[in-house]
């Protein structure tokens, strides 16, 4: 069975360990989240570089899955990813992960 290409959106600072926990359960499939070193390099390059990275990594994805933690809704890059998915007509779904330890 073919897998649907998915982009995972989440608050990196607060939820990356929860996302890794979910991935280790074998529940998700797809690309690994950006590493802390890569994310820091990307952040240093500024907002346009981050937007370009998001746009490139969302290309050809059929769905954006927002992994929702306590502060996810307030994160500007998560908001950008949601707006981008909406504007492109990409599937969009949210999953609460805030109760994972």
Secondary structure per residue as TSV (DSSP state, phi and psi in degrees):
chain	resnum	aa	ss	phi	psi
A	1	X	-	360.0	134.7
A	2	X	-	-73.6	141.4
A	3	X	-	-89.7	142.4
A	4	X	-	-82.2	127.1
A	5	X	-	-69.4	125.4
A	6	X	E	-125.1	142.8
A	7	X	E	-107.6	127.0
A	8	X	E	-97.3	129.6
A	9	X	E	-115.8	132.5
A	10	X	-	-164.1	165.4
A	11	X	-	-79.1	106.5
A	12	X	H	-58.2	-49.7
A	13	X	H	-59.3	-41.8
A	14	X	H	-92.6	-29.8
A	15	X	H	-118.0	2.1
A	16	X	H	-59.0	-35.9
A	17	X	H	-71.2	-34.7
A	18	X	H	-66.3	-41.5
A	19	X	H	-62.2	-42.9
A	20	X	H	-62.3	-39.1
A	21	X	H	-60.3	-44.0
A	22	X	H	-64.0	-45.1
A	23	X	H	-61.7	-39.1
A	24	X	H	-68.2	-21.7
A	25	X	T	-74.0	-13.9
A	26	X	T	81.4	14.4
A	27	X	-	-78.9	-34.2
A	28	X	-	-108.2	160.3
A	29	X	-	-140.4	146.5
A	30	X	S	137.0	-161.7
A	31	X	-	-72.0	147.6
A	32	X	-	-70.8	147.3
A	33	X	-	-62.9	155.1
A	34	X	-	-60.7	142.8
A	35	X	-	-72.5	158.7
A	36	X	H	-56.4	-39.5
A	37	X	H	-66.0	-44.0
A	38	X	H	-63.8	-42.4
A	39	X	H	-62.1	-42.7
A	40	X	H	-63.9	-43.0
A	41	X	H	-61.2	-41.8
A	42	X	H	-64.4	-45.0
A	43	X	H	-60.4	-37.5
A	44	X	H	-65.8	-26.2
A	45	X	H	-79.3	-12.9
A	46	X	-	101.5	176.6
A	47	X	H	-60.8	-41.6
A	48	X	H	-63.5	-37.8
A	49	X	H	-66.2	-39.2
A	50	X	H	-66.4	-45.1
A	51	X	H	-58.8	-44.1
A	52	X	H	-62.2	-40.4
A	53	X	H	-64.1	-46.3
A	54	X	H	-61.1	-48.6
A	55	X	H	-58.3	-44.1
A	56	X	H	-66.2	-42.2
A	57	X	H	-76.4	-19.1
A	58	X	H	-87.7	-14.6
A	59	X	T	-58.9	134.9
A	60	X	T	69.6	6.7
A	61	X	-	-83.9	142.4
A	62	X	S	-97.7	-11.1
A	63	X	E	-152.6	145.0
A	64	X	E	-112.4	123.7
A	65	X	E	-106.8	115.8
A	66	X	E	-93.0	115.9
A	67	X	E	-90.4	109.1
A	68	X	E	-95.9	117.1
A	69	X	-	-105.5	-170.0
A	70	X	T	-61.0	-36.7
A	71	X	T	-114.1	10.7
A	72	X	G	-57.8	-43.9
A	73	X	G	-62.2	-24.8
A	74	X	G	-87.7	-4.7
A	75	X	-	-82.9	123.7
A	76	X	H	-61.6	-35.0
A	77	X	H	-75.0	-32.6
A	78	X	H	-65.4	-43.6
A	79	X	H	-59.7	-41.1
A	80	X	H	-61.8	-45.2
A	81	X	H	-63.5	-39.2
A	82	X	H	-65.6	-47.2
A	83	X	H	-60.6	-43.0
A	84	X	H	-61.1	-46.9
A	85	X	H	-60.6	-45.0
A	86	X	H	-60.8	-47.8
A	87	X	H	-65.5	-30.4
A	88	X	H	-85.0	-10.2
A	89	X	T	76.4	21.4
A	90	X	-	-78.2	144.3
A	91	X	E	-56.6	147.4
A	92	X	E	-142.6	126.5
A	93	X	E	-143.3	147.1
A	94	X	E	-116.2	142.1
A	95	X	E	-131.0	123.8
A	96	X	E	-73.4	126.9
A	97	X	-	-124.6	6.0
A	98	X	T	-65.0	-20.1
A	99	X	T	-89.0	-4.0
A	100	X	-	-70.3	141.2
A	101	X	-	-86.0	360.0
